[in-house]
Amino acid sequence: MIEIRTNCENCNKQLPPNSEEAMFCAFECTFCASCVEEILHNVCPNCGGGFEKRPILPKEYLLKYPPSDEKIFKPVDIKGFQNLLNKNREVRPSER
């Protein structure tokens, strides 16, 4: 079962369980689609992996599997991220 995080780690935008803007990496780092496309260029600043659209859990399961209460907000240090971005930006996630 995935951990449903309800905010973008970079901009803190709210991403409720039914958000169609939520993106996550293999380690479930969660970002909004705008940050993934415009700032991160599909490179996770934490692990270097790519992003996929987070699936939406059917409403009937939200009581049994509630979203995470943990909020992770750590805006990306663009200068620190630059080397990882340069290394992976033009490489498909499946080839990283």
C-alpha atoms as an extended CHARMM CRD file, in Angstrom:
* protein
*
        96  EXT
         1         1  MET       CA              0.0000000000        0.0000000000        0.0000000000  PROA      1               0.0000000000
         2         2  ILE       CA              1.4090000000        3.3860000000       -0.9600000000  PROA      2               0.0000000000
         3         3  GLU       CA              1.7290000000        6.2150000000        1.5210000000  PROA      3               0.0000000000
         4         4  ILE       CA             -0.5060000000        9.0230000000        0.3360000000  PROA      4               0.0000000000
         5         5  ARG       CA              1.2970000000       12.2580000000        1.1600000000  PROA      5               0.0000000000
         6         6  THR       CA             -0.9340000000       15.2900000000        0.8480000000  PROA      6               0.0000000000
         7         7  ASN       CA              1.4150000000       18.1070000000       -0.0700000000  PROA      7               0.0000000000
         8         8  CYS       CA              4.1270000000       18.9480000000       -2.5820000000  PROA      8               0.0000000000
         9         9  GLU       CA              7.5480000000       18.6790000000       -0.9530000000  PROA      9               0.0000000000
        10        10  ASN       CA              8.7850000000       21.6940000000       -2.9190000000  PROA      10              0.0000000000
        11        11  CYS       CA              5.9850000000       24.2930000000       -2.9850000000  PROA      11              0.0000000000
        12        12  ASN       CA              3.7150000000       22.8670000000       -0.2560000000  PROA      12              0.0000000000
        13        13  LYS       CA              0.6940000000       22.8190000000       -2.5800000000  PROA      13              0.0000000000
        14        14  GLN       CA             -2.0490000000       20.6660000000       -1.1210000000  PROA      14              0.0000000000
        15        15  LEU       CA             -2.4450000000       17.3300000000       -2.9170000000  PROA      15              0.0000000000
        16        16  PRO       CA             -5.4930000000       15.5890000000       -1.4490000000  PROA      16              0.0000000000
        17        17  PRO       CA             -5.9480000000       11.8410000000       -2.0370000000  PROA      17              0.0000000000
        18        18  ASN       CA             -8.0300000000       12.5120000000       -5.1560000000  PROA      18              0.0000000000
        19        19  SER       CA             -5.5710000000       15.0030000000       -6.6920000000  PROA      19              0.0000000000
        20        20  GLU       CA             -4.8050000000       14.4680000000      -10.3590000000  PROA      20              0.0000000000
        21        21  GLU       CA             -1.7270000000       16.6940000000       -9.9730000000  PROA      21              0.0000000000
        22        22  ALA       CA              0.1550000000       14.4640000000       -7.5190000000  PROA      22              0.0000000000
        23        23  MET       CA              3.3340000000       12.8530000000       -8.8270000000  PROA      23              0.0000000000
        24        24  PHE       CA              5.6710000000       10.5350000000       -6.9630000000  PROA      24              0.0000000000
        25        25  CYS       CA              8.9210000000        8.6190000000       -7.4060000000  PROA      25              0.0000000000
        26        26  ALA       CA              9.7210000000        5.0080000000       -6.4760000000  PROA      26              0.0000000000
        27        27  PHE       CA             10.4280000000        6.1310000000       -2.8990000000  PROA      27              0.0000000000
        28        28  GLU       CA              7.0900000000        7.9840000000       -2.7660000000  PROA      28              0.0000000000
        29        29  CYS       CA              8.6620000000       11.4430000000       -2.6970000000  PROA      29              0.0000000000
        30        30  THR       CA              5.6230000000       13.5380000000       -3.6250000000  PROA      30              0.0000000000
        31        31  PHE       CA              5.5300000000       16.6710000000       -5.7620000000  PROA      31              0.0000000000
        32        32  CYS       CA              2.8930000000       18.5230000000       -7.7710000000  PROA      32              0.0000000000
        33        33  ALA       CA              2.8970000000       18.1820000000      -11.5460000000  PROA      33              0.0000000000
        34        34  SER       CA              3.9520000000       21.8260000000      -11.9930000000  PROA      34              0.0000000000
        35        35  CYS       CA              7.1030000000       21.4030000000       -9.8900000000  PROA      35              0.0000000000
        36        36  VAL       CA              7.9330000000       18.0800000000      -11.5970000000  PROA      36              0.0000000000
        37        37  GLU       CA              7.6180000000       19.6100000000      -15.0720000000  PROA      37              0.0000000000
        38        38  GLU       CA              8.8910000000       23.1660000000      -14.6070000000  PROA      38              0.0000000000
        39        39  ILE       CA             11.5350000000       22.8720000000      -11.8660000000  PROA      39              0.0000000000
        40        40  LEU       CA             12.5720000000       19.2320000000      -11.4810000000  PROA      40              0.0000000000
        41        41  HSD       CA             12.2950000000       18.1940000000      -15.1470000000  PROA      41              0.0000000000
        42        42  ASN       CA             11.2380000000       14.6730000000      -14.0850000000  PROA      42              0.0000000000
        43        43  VAL       CA             14.2950000000       14.1700000000      -11.8490000000  PROA      43              0.0000000000
        44        44  CYS       CA             13.6140000000       13.4970000000       -8.1640000000  PROA      44              0.0000000000
        45        45  PRO       CA             15.8810000000       15.7800000000       -6.1090000000  PROA      45              0.0000000000
        46        46  ASN       CA             16.0810000000       13.1260000000       -3.3880000000  PROA      46              0.0000000000
        47        47  CYS       CA             16.9520000000        9.9670000000       -5.3380000000  PROA      47              0.0000000000
        48        48  GLY       CA             17.4680000000       10.9820000000       -8.9820000000  PROA      48              0.0000000000
        49        49  GLY       CA             14.6020000000        8.7760000000      -10.1790000000  PROA      49              0.0000000000
        50        50  GLY       CA             11.7170000000        9.7380000000      -12.4140000000  PROA      50              0.0000000000
        51        51  PHE       CA              8.1250000000       10.5240000000      -11.5040000000  PROA      51              0.0000000000
        52        52  GLU       CA              4.7930000000        8.9190000000      -12.2560000000  PROA      52              0.0000000000
        53        53  LYS       CA              1.2690000000       10.1070000000      -11.6430000000  PROA      53              0.0000000000
        54        54  ARG       CA              0.1320000000        8.9880000000       -8.1970000000  PROA      54              0.0000000000
        55        55  PRO       CA             -2.8540000000        6.6430000000       -8.4380000000  PROA      55              0.0000000000
        56        56  ILE       CA             -6.0970000000        7.7210000000       -6.8380000000  PROA      56              0.0000000000
        57        57  LEU       CA             -7.3550000000        5.4740000000       -4.0710000000  PROA      57              0.0000000000
        58        58  PRO       CA            -11.1130000000        4.7860000000       -4.3290000000  PROA      58              0.0000000000
        59        59  LYS       CA            -13.0550000000        6.7580000000       -1.6910000000  PROA      59              0.0000000000
        60        60  GLU       CA            -14.3010000000        3.6010000000       -0.0130000000  PROA      60              0.0000000000
        61        61  TYR       CA            -10.7360000000        2.7270000000        1.0260000000  PROA      61              0.0000000000
        62        62  LEU       CA             -9.7670000000        6.0950000000        2.5230000000  PROA      62              0.0000000000
        63        63  LEU       CA            -11.1020000000        5.1770000000        5.9660000000  PROA      63              0.0000000000
        64        64  LYS       CA             -9.1870000000        1.9140000000        6.0260000000  PROA      64              0.0000000000
        65        65  TYR       CA             -6.0570000000        3.4120000000        4.4370000000  PROA      65              0.0000000000
        66        66  PRO       CA             -6.0310000000        7.1210000000        5.3800000000  PROA      66              0.0000000000
        67        67  PRO       CA             -3.5940000000        9.6160000000        3.8770000000  PROA      67              0.0000000000
        68        68  SER       CA             -0.4010000000       10.2940000000        5.7860000000  PROA      68              0.0000000000
        69        69  ASP       CA             -0.4810000000       12.9440000000        8.5060000000  PROA      69              0.0000000000
        70        70  GLU       CA              3.2060000000       13.6270000000        7.9320000000  PROA      70              0.0000000000
        71        71  LYS       CA              3.8860000000       16.7890000000        5.9600000000  PROA      71              0.0000000000
        72        72  ILE       CA              7.2240000000       16.9420000000        4.1650000000  PROA      72              0.0000000000
        73        73  PHE       CA              8.1120000000       20.4510000000        3.0660000000  PROA      73              0.0000000000
        74        74  LYS       CA             11.6900000000       20.9890000000        2.0050000000  PROA      74              0.0000000000
        75        75  PRO       CA             11.9400000000       23.3400000000       -0.9640000000  PROA      75              0.0000000000
        76        76  VAL       CA             14.5210000000       22.2080000000       -3.4900000000  PROA      76              0.0000000000
        77        77  ASP       CA             17.8950000000       23.9280000000       -3.2670000000  PROA      77              0.0000000000
        78        78  ILE       CA             18.2090000000       24.6920000000       -6.9750000000  PROA      78              0.0000000000
        79        79  LYS       CA             21.9980000000       25.1820000000       -6.8460000000  PROA      79              0.0000000000
        80        80  GLY       CA             22.5020000000       21.9360000000       -4.9430000000  PROA      80              0.0000000000
        81        81  PHE       CA             20.1290000000       20.0900000000       -7.2790000000  PROA      81              0.0000000000
        82        82  GLN       CA             21.8290000000       21.3120000000      -10.4710000000  PROA      82              0.0000000000
        83        83  ASN       CA             24.4660000000       18.5400000000      -10.6700000000  PROA      83              0.0000000000
        84        84  LEU       CA             21.8740000000       15.7760000000      -10.2200000000  PROA      84              0.0000000000
        85        85  LEU       CA             19.5960000000       17.4640000000      -12.7590000000  PROA      85              0.0000000000
        86        86  ASN       CA             22.3900000000       17.8690000000      -15.3150000000  PROA      86              0.0000000000
        87        87  LYS       CA             23.3730000000       14.2170000000      -14.8960000000  PROA      87              0.0000000000
        88        88  ASN       CA             19.8320000000       12.8550000000      -15.3410000000  PROA      88              0.0000000000
        89        89  ARG       CA             17.7450000000       15.3800000000      -17.2610000000  PROA      89              0.0000000000
        90        90  GLU       CA             18.3190000000       13.8440000000      -20.6840000000  PROA      90              0.0000000000
        91        91  VAL       CA             18.3910000000       10.2430000000      -19.4520000000  PROA      91              0.0000000000
        92        92  ARG       CA             15.1660000000        8.2600000000      -19.4120000000  PROA      92              0.0000000000
        93        93  PRO       CA             14.2280000000        7.1370000000      -15.8800000000  PROA      93              0.0000000000
        94        94  SER       CA             14.4740000000        3.4920000000      -16.9930000000  PROA      94              0.0000000000
        95        95  GLU       CA             18.1240000000        4.1070000000      -17.9660000000  PROA      95              0.0000000000
        96        96  ARG       CA             19.2840000000        5.9930000000      -14.8350000000  PROA      96              0.0000000000
